[in-house]
């Protein structure tokens, strides 16, 4: 009896694993994005997010026609869709060949808002396209979601640089202490 229950349990686990693999394959992005630029900066910095694109479909080319930021932390402002803008003006790739890849593609820019505290701030970037190069918009018929990129930007704390007046004040204080010590040494007769 115990052996039968053990076999049923193993079978159930194996069956769930197969279904999980099938579901993960069905939801995989058609175009993979690997970010190659650092996603870190200081408040006020503008970051250009660069990445490599890989088409996992061996039979279809995809044209980049739209993108959006369905989720973006308020600390990250002024997103600019470089991949679509550059493609429209002939400065970047407009499509990706079947099973092809592109390296060093400028995807988008973000600005880290001034006054943001150090920490991690995230967002989601989605790239849309089609197989015939027609102009479509996200959510419309024939417009395919090619890729979703979840990203995190690490904001560092600015290094405090002392002002020249502060440095002058510290130096004059040290000089004054040295003069007091020198005066005491002379008055005690240690220096002649």
C-alpha positions in Angstrom: 0.0 0.0 0.0 2.8 2.4 0.9 4.6 1.6 -2.3 1.5 2.3 -4.4 1.0 5.7 -2.6 4.7 6.5 -3.1 4.5 5.7 -6.9 1.3 7.8 -7.2 3.1 10.7 -5.5 6.1 10.5 -7.7 3.9 10.3 -10.8 1.9 13.4 -9.7 5.2 15.3 -9.2 6.5 14.3 -12.6 3.2 15.2 -14.2 3.2 18.7 -12.6 6.8 19.2 -13.7 5.9 18.4 -17.3 3.0 20.9 -17.2 5.1 23.6 -15.6 7.7 23.2 -18.4 5.1 23.4 -21.1 3.6 26.5 -19.5 7.0 28.2 -19.2 7.7 27.4 -22.8 4.4 28.8 -23.9 5.0 32.1 -22.1 8.6 32.7 -23.1 9.4 35.9 -24.9 9.7 35.7 -28.7 12.6 38.2 -28.6 14.9 37.9 -25.7 16.5 41.0 -24.2 19.8 40.9 -22.3 20.8 44.3 -20.7 24.5 45.0 -21.3 24.7 48.5 -19.8 25.0 49.2 -16.1 21.8 50.1 -14.4 23.1 52.4 -11.7 23.6 56.1 -11.2 23.2 59.1 -9.0 20.1 61.3 -8.6 19.8 63.5 -11.7 21.7 61.1 -14.0 20.3 60.0 -17.3 20.9 56.3 -18.1 20.9 54.8 -21.6 19.8 51.2 -21.4 21.6 49.1 -24.0 21.0 45.4 -24.7 21.3 42.4 -26.9 18.2 41.1 -28.8 17.8 37.5 -29.8 14.9 36.2 -31.9 14.0 32.7 -30.7 11.6 32.1 -33.7 13.5 30.3 -36.4 10.9 31.0 -39.1 9.7 34.7 -38.7 11.4 38.0 -38.8 9.9 40.6 -36.4 9.6 44.4 -37.0 9.8 46.7 -34.0 6.8 49.0 -34.1 6.0 50.1 -30.5 7.1 49.9 -26.9 5.7 51.0 -23.5 6.4 51.1 -19.8 3.4 49.5 -18.1 5.1 49.9 -14.8 7.7 52.5 -13.8 8.7 53.7 -10.3 8.1 57.4 -9.8 11.9 57.8 -9.1 12.6 57.0 -12.7 11.3 59.8 -15.0 11.3 60.9 -18.7 11.5 57.5 -20.4 12.5 57.7 -24.0 12.0 54.8 -26.4 15.3 54.9 -28.4 14.7 51.6 -30.2 11.5 52.8 -31.9 12.7 56.4 -32.5 16.0 55.2 -33.9 14.4 52.6 -36.2 11.9 55.3 -37.5 14.8 57.6 -38.5 17.1 54.9 -39.8 19.6 55.1 -36.9 18.9 51.7 -35.5 17.5 48.2 -36.3 13.9 48.1 -37.5 13.7 44.3 -37.5 15.2 41.1 -36.3 15.8 38.2 -38.7 14.6 34.7 -37.9 16.8 33.2 -35.2 18.9 36.3 -35.5 20.5 38.5 -32.9 21.6 42.1 -32.5 24.2 43.4 -30.1 24.5 46.8 -28.5 21.0 48.1 -29.3 20.0 51.3 -27.5 16.6 50.4 -26.0 15.6 53.4 -23.9 16.8 56.2 -21.7 15.6 57.0 -18.1 16.4 59.8 -15.8 16.8 59.3 -12.1 14.8 62.1 -10.4 16.7 64.7 -8.4 16.5 64.2 -4.7 15.8 60.4 -4.8 17.1 58.5 -1.9 19.7 55.7 -2.5 18.1 52.4 -3.2 16.7 50.2 -5.9 13.9 51.3 -8.2 12.2 49.2 -10.9 10.1 49.2 -13.9 8.9 47.1 -16.8 9.7 47.7 -20.5 7.7 45.9 -23.2 8.6 45.7 -26.9 5.9 45.2 -29.5 6.1 44.2 -33.2 4.7 42.3 -36.1 5.8 40.1 -38.9 4.8 42.4 -41.8 6.1 45.8 -40.7 2.7 47.5 -40.6 2.2 50.2 -38.0 0.3 48.8 -35.0 -0.1 49.9 -31.4 0.0 47.8 -28.3 -3.2 45.9 -27.7 -4.4 46.1 -31.4 -5.0 43.1 -33.6 -1.8 41.8 -35.2 0.5 43.6 -32.7 2.5 41.1 -30.9 4.2 41.5 -27.5 7.7 40.4 -28.4 9.4 40.9 -25.1 9.0 42.0 -21.5 12.0 43.3 -19.6 11.8 43.7 -15.8 14.6 46.0 -14.7 16.0 47.5 -11.5 18.0 50.7 -11.3 20.3 51.1 -8.4 20.7 54.6 -7.1 23.8 55.4 -5.2 24.4 58.1 -2.7 26.3 61.1 -3.9 29.8 61.4 -2.4 29.9 64.5 -0.2 32.7 66.8 -1.4 33.8 69.5 1.0 33.5 73.0 -0.2 36.7 75.1 -0.5 35.6 77.3 2.4 35.4 74.3 4.7 38.8 73.1 3.7 40.3 76.6 4.4 38.6 76.7 7.8 40.0 73.3 8.8 43.5 74.3 7.6 43.5 77.6 9.4 42.3 75.9 12.6 45.2 73.4 12.4 47.7 76.2 11.8 46.3 78.0 14.9 46.8 74.9 17.0 50.3 74.5 15.8 51.1 78.2 16.6 49.7 77.8 20.1 51.9 74.7 20.7 54.9 76.5 19.2 54.3 79.5 21.5 54.0 77.3 24.6 57.3 75.5 23.6 59.1 78.8 23.2 57.8 80.2 26.5 58.9 77.0 28.4 62.4 77.4 26.9 62.3 74.2 24.9 63.1 76.1 21.7 65.8 78.7 21.5 
